[in-house]
Amino acid sequence: MLEAQLQTQQRSSQNGQETSLWSSGFRMKLEAVTPFLGKYRPFVGRCCQTCTPKSWESLFHRSIMDLGFCSVILVKEENTRFRGWLVRRLCCFLWSLEQHIPPCQDAPQKIMESTGVQNVISGRAPGGAGEGQVPSLVKKDVQRILGHIQAPPRPFLLRLFSWAMLRFLNCLFLNVQLHKGQMKMVHKAAQAGSPLVLLSTHKSLLDGILLPFVLLSQGLGVLRVAWDPRACSPILRALLKKLGGLFLPSEANLSLDSSEGVLARAVVQAALEQLLLSGQPLLIFLEEPPGTQGSRLSALGQTWLGLVVQGVQVGIVPDAMLVPVAVTYDRVPDAPRDTYHALPPLGLWTGALAVLRSLRGWGCSHRVCIRVHLAQPFSLQEYTINARSCWGSRQTLEQLLQPIVLGQCTLVPDTEKEQEWTPVTGPLLALKEEDQLLVRMLSLHVLNACVASSAVMSTAIMATLLLFKHRKGVLLSQLLGEFSWLTEETLLRGFDVGFSGQLRCLVQHTLSLLRAHVALMRVHQGDLLVVPRPGPGLMHLARLSAGLLPAFLSEAVGACAVRGLLAGRVPPEGPCELQGIELLSQKELYRQILLLLHLLPQDLLLLQPCQSSYCYCQEVLDRLIQCGLLVAEETPGSRPACDTGRQHLSAKLLWKPSGDFTDSDSDDFEEAEGRYFRLSQQSRCPDFFLFLCRLLSPPLKAFAQAATFLHEGQLPDTESGYVEQLFQFLQATAQEEGFFECADLNLAISAIWTFRDLGVLRQTPSPAGPVLHLSSTFASRDNQEKLEQFIRQFICS
């Protein structure tokens, strides 16, 4: 710690007066704080016990808590077979030579001889060659398409890439942490004989080259990565294919009756089948690349996953092991998000220049940490069998929510919300409708597991504190205590954190990473005032704070639901004592939580498809009780819940023959009707309640402003044009009110798509793209105000 302080002071003297203020506050005499490491570190990443109970039991490593972390990029002399002075200087090069690279034979001849491709060549398949085409020409097309998809990996390039990647990561990052116990579970699943399919989030373009390096260094062989062909130039695609990359040809997305599309889909399916038979691990990104506006779920990722599901269902391989993967960063290299246009493809030289700029711009003082998370593997075959029984009836958002918004109905239907924002591509359209639903639900299920297993980084905790708890500034001495408090609350909710060590060093490291968005001012007694910089920099803090939202999502939804119940009874500016007097019934709480769950987009909630909304309502209510915000209360004149006297039960509950289940003992208690709660009046509860409500304020405020904009926007307009209109309105409103975290392009898109599902906006096709116009129901100003009032009831200022 002393060395870190000395290094900080030396860098401060070099960087001028502003940097000296950063280090001056850390010389205060503060109370010693227990290190986080060893206090409590929960295990995260267990697979779903409902959908995959056998995998939950058999693929879990019993001594996982006894295994620690390792830094993948920390390569020393001990990691090689050799010792000596020269080895210490060439250990990275020798380490890359020692990596075991199994032979990867893609067997183009086997792909050509596969049943699906042969059916297309002979014309037996719909849309095949038939009598009008020469089979030899079709074979050339197969070879051409196969060249677009993959290439044989080159061992020399893989070793050179591993050495260069190791040097690059050591220059740019402090460490790349990997849990040894999680790696043990993946090795155990690989030894079972089924191919590994890793399903990952996509936080940075670096993920696609980082994960193959990590798994190759851990002895899992060459990882085949399904890349997005739109994100790479032709030269970069050629290089990535030689390193194990896979690319979906553009012909595969053609219509089902196109002969080129049928041939391309057959070749892709045959190539993936040979990949599964060879046992090579496959990496699929379930999220869109960073910087992409729109849906969170990737259409390309679901396409590759659908091909894997189809390969298992037709019996090419008996089973496949799915491994949820996530990579978290202290600071992610941001992609531009200020325009509603597709990003240009990343070229080889463009990527090299970006690497050089990163090495020069970040420097030693800005090096960040990375955590790679490998959740518990589970069987695809087991999930396919068990998951179908968990799907219930579904209705559109217009059927569920519009009558309640307009005041035409008060009862929430007992059904789930159907919301699909991901376009269906050609390979998925070739599947049955039931299999398409299976792929969609599986994607949501795995993405939920990825988010649940992701560690919360220090920058996410710091950004959340500054944005939602201390927006006007906080003293550094108080911020240290708040950072420790929020870290403990995160750990207690079963989420891991991606850091450890002394509190002062952690806060210093985090503030140094956020220095472009945080201002420090010297105050009396040598303390420092930490203030988030006003302006567009607040959007960056809001994006960072999104990493903490999953840990508090249940409580945040419950707090906003309680706020909606109190909105009609207590004025928003009313004292907290008055709010604590109001009784809240369990039935009313359930209804408000369901309304909020239906309103918020599925991309934000990421609920497990096997969990019903009513089960989630009970979980939200339990969380509010556990954290002390709600206190159970007996209604006046009602029988106490603990009273189980025989005089009440004997009136209706009589002895019945064994096996008679026509009635239940719990029917006479009317628990849902008789349970009441009120807000706790403890000293810390009002602040914590406001903090939870503010966690969901960015999307809710953006939705409310989108409702306000309905009578100001120019409609009809194309979808992209109306997105630009709403985004400019959000920016103008942010300049006036200061809530820049709402001026996000993704929030504008989510609001428009939610209003489209709700029936506020209607969409018609046109040559220029989908055209949006106001529906007849919400053309009146009165209904627009009802929609805005419905949204604003959940917002707490």
N, C-alpha and C positions, 0 to 999 in steps of 0.2 A: 504493500500500500504506500509506503514511503517512497519507493522508487516511482510509482505512478504519479505521486504528487510532485516529485522533483522534475519528472519529464514534462508534466503539465506546466510547471512554472517556467521551465526553459522555453517551451513553445510559446508561452504567454509573452515573454520578453521579446520574442521575435515577431509576434503578430500585432504589436502595438497596444494602445490603451484599451481598446474595446475588449480584447482577449484577456487583459489583466483583470478586468472586472469579473470574468468568468471564474478565474481561479481564486480570487480574493475571498469569496464567500465560503470556500471549502476549507479555510484555515480557522473557522470558528470552533470554539470549544463546545462540542455537542456531546450529548449522552451516547454512550456506546450502544450499538444495536446488534442484536444476535444475527449472524448470517442466515440467509434464507436456506442455503443448502443444508439439508439434514433436518430442517424444521418439520416439513411435511411435503412429500412429493407424491401425489396420487398417480396410480397407473391409469393411463387413458388408452383407448383404442380397442376395447373388447368388442367383438362382433355381436350382432343382435341375437339375443337368446330366444326371441320369438320365432324368427325366420330361420335361424341356423343353430339349433340347440346342440347338435352333434359337434359341429366345428367349435362352438363356444367351449365345449368341454375338452375335446381331444387336441386341439391345436394351440392350447394355452401353455405357456412355459411356466412351470410351477415356481421356479426360483427367480422369476424375472425381477422382483424387487431387490434382490441381492446384487444384480448386475448394474454397473454404472454406465457412464457415457464414455465415448471415445471421440477424439477429433480425427476425422478422416484425413485431413491434410497435414497432420503432424507426422511426418516421415523422418525417422532418424536412422542412425547406423544399426540399431537393433532390429529394424524392419527388413534388413537384408541378410544374406548368408555370410557376408564378408565383414571384416573388421580392418581398421587401419586409418591412417591420416587421410589418404586419398579417398577412401570410401566415404568418409564424413562429408566430403565436398561433392561427391558424385552419388550420394545415397538416393536422390530422387530419380536419377537416370537408371541406376541399378534396380531400384524398386519397380520402375515401369517394365524393365526387362523380365523381372521375376513374375509378373502377373500371368496367370494361366488363362489363355484364350483358346477355348475349344474350337475345333474346326466347324465352321458354319457353312454348310452346303445347302443352298436353297433349292437344288434339284429342279432346274427349269424343265427337264424332260418329264419329271413326274407331274409337274403342273400341266404340261401339255397333254399328258395321258389321263388326267383326272376325268371323272365321269361328267361333271358339269361342262367342262370345256369341250369334251368330245361330243356331247349332245348338241352344243351350239354349232360346232364345225360340221357335223353330219346333218344338221337341220331338224333333229328330233325335238329340240327345245323350241318354244314359241319365240319367234324373232330370230331364229338361227340362220345359218348360211343357206340351207335349202338347195334347190336345184339351180338357182340363178347365180350362185357364187362358186368360185373355184376354191376347194378346201386348202390348196397351197397358199392362196392369197390370205385366207382367214388365218392360217398358221403364222404368216408374217405379221398380221395384225396382233395376234396373241403375243408374239415376241416383242413387238413394239410396246404394247400395253404393259407387259411384264417389265420392260426396261424402265417405264415411267414409275412403276410401283417400288422396285427394290433393285439392289445390286449385291453381289457377294461381298461381305465385309473383308477388308484388307487388314491382316494382323499387324503389318508394319505401321500403317496409319493409325491403328488403334493404340499401339504402344507410344507412338509419337504424340498422339492426342492426349494420352494419359499423363505423359511427362509435362507437356505444355500446360495442361489443365491444372496440374499440381502446382506448378510455378505461378500460374495466374491467380489461383485461389489464395495462395500464401501471400501474394502481394496485395490482394484486394480485401481479404477478410481476415478477421482475428481467428476464427475457427469455424469448422463445419461439424457440428455435433450430431452424433448418431447413438441411439440407445442400443447397447449390446443385447439386451433381452429381446427387443423387438426384432433384431437381426436373427437371433436364435429361432424365433417363431417362424420367420420366413424360410430359414434353412430347413426347419422341420417340415414345413409344407412342401418345399421343393423335393425333399427326399421321399415323399409319398408317391412320386411318379407322375403326378398330374402337372401340366404346364402352368406356369405362373403368369397371371395377367395383372399388372399393376395399374390401378386407376387413380389418377392424381388430380389435385387442384393445379392451377396455373397462375402463379403470382408474378412470374418474371419469365422472359425469354431465356434466361439462364437455366431454367429448370430442365429443359430438354437435353442439355449437355452436362448438367451437374449430376442428375440421377444416374445416367449410364456410368459416369466415372465412379460414383459412390458404390454402386452394386458390382462393378467390375473389380474394384479394390477389395470387396468383401467376398469374392469367390463365387459369384452367381453367374458368371459368364457374360457374354455380349448381350446387352439389353437392346431389343429392337424397339424403336420409338416411332409412333405414328404421328408424323408432323403434319401441319397444315400447309398444303402447297401454296396457298395464297400469301403466306407470310415469308416465303423464301424466293430468292431469285433463282434462275436456272443453274447458275454456277454453284451457288450454295447448296441447291438440292442435289447436284451431282456429288458434292463432297460429303453431304450428310448420308446419302445412300451408301457410300463406301464405309461409313462409320456405323452402319446398322439402321439407318432411317428408312421409314416406309411412307409412301405418298399415295394418296387416293387419286387415280386418274380422273380428269374432268368428264370423260365419257360415262363414268359410272352414275352421274347425276342426271343423265338424259331420261326421257320418258320411258315408261315400261314397254311400249310397243316399238321402240327404236332398236334396230339390230345392233348398232354400235354400243348402245347402253347395255343390252343383254350380254354381249360378248365381254364388255369390260367388267360387269358385275360377276360373271362366271370366273374370269381370270383372278379377280380380287379374292373371291371366295376360295378358289383353289390355292392361291398363294398363302392365304391365312391358314387354311387347313394343313398345308405342308409345314408351316411355321409351328402350329400346335403339335403336330406329330414329332417334330424335331426336338421339342422340349425347350426351345429358346424362350426366355422371358420376354414379355411384350408390355410396353408402357403406352397407356392411352390417357390423354388429358380430357377430363370431363367438363372443364371450364373453358370458356373462350380465352384467347390470348389476351394479355394485359393491354389496355388501351382500346379494346373493342367495346363499342357501345351496343347496348341491347340486352338480350337474354344472357343470364349467367351460364346456363347449361349450353354446352357446345353441341351443335348439330353433327359436326364431324366426329366428335368423341362418341356420341350415341350410335353413329353409323358403324364404327369399328367394334363397339361393344355388341351391337346387333349381329355382326358377322361372327363374333365369338360365341354368342348364344346359339346361333343357328348351327355352328359347327358341333357344339355339344349335343344339341337336340337330334341331329341326324346321325350321331354316333361316330363321328370322325375320331373323337377322343371321348372316353367315358365321363370325364369331368375336367374342370379347370379350377384352379385356386385363385380367387380374387383377393388382392391386397390393396386396401385403401392407403394412399400415400399423400403426404402434404409436406411442403417446404415453406418455412417461415423465415423472414428476414427482419433484422432490426430496421433496415431501411431498404425498400425495394426501388430499383431504378425505375422511375415513373415514365410511363408512355404518355404522349400528348393526349389530353382528353378535352380540349377546348373546341374541337370542331366535330361536326357530324359527318365525317368523311372517312372512307377506308384508308388505313395506313399503307404507305407504299411498301412493296416487298423488301425484306431485309437482304441486302447483297453481301457478298464475301468481304469486299473492301469496306463497305459501310460498317459491317460488324467489327472489322479490325480497327477502324478509326474510333468506334465507340469504346472499344476496349482500351485503346491508348488514352483516350480522354478520361476514362474512369481511373486509370492508373495515375494519371497526372493530376486530376482534379480532386480525388478523394483524399489521397495522402494518408500518412500513418495515423493522423489524429481523427480521421473519419472512417476508419475501418470498422466494419459491422460484423455481426455474428449471424450464422445460419444454423437452423435446426431442421434435420430431415426426420420425418415421422413415418414409421411403417406400422400401420395398425394390424390387428390380428387377422390373418387370412381366414377365408371361409369358402365353403364349397358352392360353386355355381349350381350344380345339380340339386343340392339340398335346398338352396334358396328357391329354385324354380318350382320345386314340389310344394314347399310350405307357404310361399308368399302369395300364391293365387287365392288362398282361402281368406286372406286378410283384406281383400279389396271389397269395399262396399259400394253402394250406389252413389252417384255423383251428379251434381247439377252445376250449371253455369253460375257465374257471379251475378248475372242479371236476374236469374230466377231466385237466388238466395237473398240478395241484399237490396235490390231496387225497391220492392214493396215496403221494406222497413224504412229506407231512406225517405221515401215519399209519404210516410205515415199511413199507408194503406193496410199495414199488417204489423203486428207486434211479436208474433211467434216466429222463432228461427227454425227452419226445417231441419229435421234430423237426418242430414246427409252431408257428404263431403263436397268440397269445392273442386271443380274441374277447371284447371288453368294450364294451358299449354302455349308457351311463348316460343318454343324452339321449332323451326321449320323442319319438316320431314323430308329427308333426302331420298334419292333413288334407291339405294340399297335397302333402306328401311321400308320403303313402299312395297318392295318385293316380298316382305314378310307378311304374315297374317296380322289382322288387327289386334288379336289377343297378344301376339308376340311383340308388336309395337308397344302396347301398353306395358308389357313385362320389361322391355328395355328402358322405357321412360321411368317406371317405378324403381328399377334397379339403379339407374343413374342417380335419382334423388336419394335413395337409401345409402349408396356409397359416398355421395358427396356430403351427406349428413355425418357419416362416420369420419370422413377426412377432416371436416371442420371441428368435430368433437375431439379428435386426437391432436389437433394443432396446438402448439404451445403459444401462450400469450407473451409477446415480447415486451421489453421495457418501454419502447417507444409508444406502444399502444396504450399502456397504463398511463404514461405521462401525458399523452395527447388527450385522453379521456378526462383526466383530472383538470387540465388547463381549459378544456373546451366546455365541459358540462358542470364543473364544480367551482372552479376559480377563474371564471372568464375575465373578471376585472383585475386579476393579479393575486398573488399569494406570496408570503414571505418564504424564503428558502428553508428556514428552520421548521416552519409548519408543513411545507411541501414534503420534507423527508418523512414526517409522520404519516401524511396522507398516502404517500407512495407505499409505505409499509402496510398500512391498513388495507388498501385496495389489493395489494398482492396477497395478503392473507385471505381476503374475501374470495378472490379468484381461486385459490388453492382449495378452500373449503367447498367450493361448488364442483369439485372434481375435474378442474382444468389445470393443466400443467403450465408452468412458466418457463420461458426459454432463457433464464439467467440465474445467477447465484453469486454470492459474495457479499462484501460489505456494502451497507446502504449508501454511504457517501460516494463511494466509487461508482456504484450503479447510477445514481442520480447525475453525477458528473458526466459519465459516459453518455447517458440519454440526452441530457441538455446539449452536449456537444453535437449530437446528431441532429437536434432540432434547432440549432442556433439560428438558422435562416428564418425560422417562424416564431422565435421566442426572443423577447427583449429582457435584459437584466439591468436593474437600476440599483445603485447603492443607497441604502437608507441608514438611519442612525444605528448605533451599537454594532456596526460592522456586518449587519445582515444585508441580504439581497432581496429585492422584489422581482419575482418572476412573472412576466406579463406576456400572454400571447399577442403577437403582432396583429393589429386589426387589418382587415383587407382579405384579398383572395387567399392568403396563407392559411386562413381558417379552414378552407376546403381540404388542404393537405392534412391538417390535424384531424378532420372528420374522417378521411379515408383511413388514417392510422387507427383511429378509435374503433373502426368497424371490426378490427381484430379482437376486441374485448367484448363486443356485443353478444356473441353466442354464449358466453359464460353467464350473462345476466339477462338473457332474452326472456326467460319465463317470468322473472320478477318484473322486468320492464313492461311486458304485455299486461301483467296483472295490475301494476301501478297505473298504467294508462286507462285500464278498464275501470278501476276504482275512481279515477279522475272523471271519467265519463258519467259514473253514477252520481257523484257529488256535484257535477256541473249544473244539474237541474234543481239542486236543493240549497247549495251554499254558494254565495258569490265567489268568483275566482280569487278576489282579494280578501276574502274572509279569513279570520284568524284560525290557526290550526286547532285551537281548543274547540271551536265550533264544529269543525269537521270531525273531530273525534267523538262528538255526541251522536252523530247520525248512525243508525243501525243499517247494516247492509245484509240483505238476505242472500243465501247461497244461490238461490234461483236467479236473482238479479245479477249476481256476479258471473254466473255461468253465461247468461245471455250477453252481457257486455264483452266478456272475453271472446265468445264466439263471433260477435260482430267485428271485433278488431282483427281476429284471425282471418276472417273472410276478406277484410279490407286490405290488409297488408299483402304484398306480393309473395308468391311462393318462393321466389329466388332469395328473399330476405329471411323467411322463416326456416326453410329447409327442414320441414317436419318429416319424420319417418312415415312412409306410406302405410306401414303396418300398425300405426298408432292412430286411433280415431281422434277427432277433434274434442269429443267429450272427455276422453281420457287425458288429453292435454289440458283441458280446463281444470280437472282435478289436480293435475300436477302443478299448474300455476297457482292454484289456491293453496296447496300444501307448501309451496315455496314461500308464499307470502306469510304464512303462519310460522314457518321455520325461521325466517329472518326477522320475525318480531314485528312486522308492519300491521298485521291483522290479529286481533284478539277475539276469541270466541265469547259470545255474550248470550245470556239467557233472556228471552223476551218476557216482559211482565205478564204474570198470570199463567205462564206455560209450565208444564211439568218439567222439572230439571232432567237433563239428559242422563244423569247418573242414577235416577230413580227407576229401579226395575222391579217395583213391587208387584206381587202376584195379583193384587186386586185389579190392576189395569190389564194385565195380560190374560187373566182367566175369563174375561168377558167374551173374547173372540178366539183366543188361541187354545184349542182343545187337543187332546191326544188323538193322533191319527195313525192308521195302519202304516206299517213299515213300507216304504217305497211310494207313498202318496206325496207327490211334489206339486199338487195343484195350488198350494198356497205357500207363502214364505213367511217366516217369523218376522222378517224385517218390514213387511208391508204395513204394519200398524204403527210403526214409529214415525213415518213421514219425515225422514231425516233431512231430505233436501229442502222441505218446506219449513222445518223447525229450527234449522241452524242459522244463526245470525252472527255477524261480526261487526267490529268497529275498528277504526284506526287507532293504533297504539299512541299513547301520550308520553312515551319515553322521550328523553331529551334529544336523542340522536335520530329518532324516527322521522320527524318532518324533513330534515335535510336529506336523509337517505331516500325518502319518498320522492322528493323533487329530483334528486340525482337519477333515479330509475326512470322517471317520466321523461327526463331530458335525453336519455339515451336513444329514444325513438323519435325525438323531435325533428331531425332532418327529413326523414321520409314523410312524416305526417304534415309538417309545415309545407313541404313541397306539394303535397296533394291538395292541401287547403288553398295554396296560392294558385294551383292549376284550376281549382273550382272557381276562384275569383276571376281568373283570366278567361273563363268561358264567354262572358259577355263583351270582352275586349278583343279577343282574337279574331283574325280574319279567316272565316270558314265559308265555303269549303276550300281545302288546301290539301296538298299531298302530305303524307305522313312526315317525311323529312322536313318539309317546309313548316309544318305546324310545330314540330319539335324545335326548330330554330326560333320560331316566334315565342314559344313558351320559355325557352332557355334565355332569350334576351330579356323577357319579363322578369324571370327569377334573378338575373343579374342586376337589373334596375332596382328591383325591390330590395336586394341585398345591400346595394349602395345606400338606400334610404334607411333601412332598419338595422343593418349591421349583421344579419344572419347569413354570412357567406357560405356556411356549410350546406345550405339548401340550394345554392346556385350550382348544382352539379348536373351535367348533361345526362348521366345515367338516371338520376332521380326524375328528370323531365320525361325521359322515355318511359320509365316505370309508371308515372302518373298517367300518361296518355294511354298506355296499353291497359292499365287498370280501368280507366274510364271507358275504354272500348269494350272491355269485358262486362262492365257494369251497365252498358246500354246507354251511356251518356253520349258517346260518339258512335257514329255508324261509319262503316268502311265499305267502299265500293271500288272495284278494280278499274284501272285506266292504263293507257299506254305509258304514262309517265310514272306509274306506280300507284299504290293504294291511295285513294282520296278519302279524306275524313270530312264529315259534316255533322252538325248537331242533330241528334234525334228529335223527333217531334215531342217526345215527353219532356225533355229538358230544354226545349226552346224557350219556355217561359222563364222569366226572371225569378218567379216564386220558387220553382223547383230547383233552380240553380242555388238559391240561398239555402234551401233545405239540405242540399248536398254539402255545401260548405259548412253549415252548422253541424251536420252529422260528423264531419271530419274533425272540426275544431273542438268538439266535446272531449276528445282524447288528448288534446294538447295542453300542456302545463307550461306557462311562461317562466 
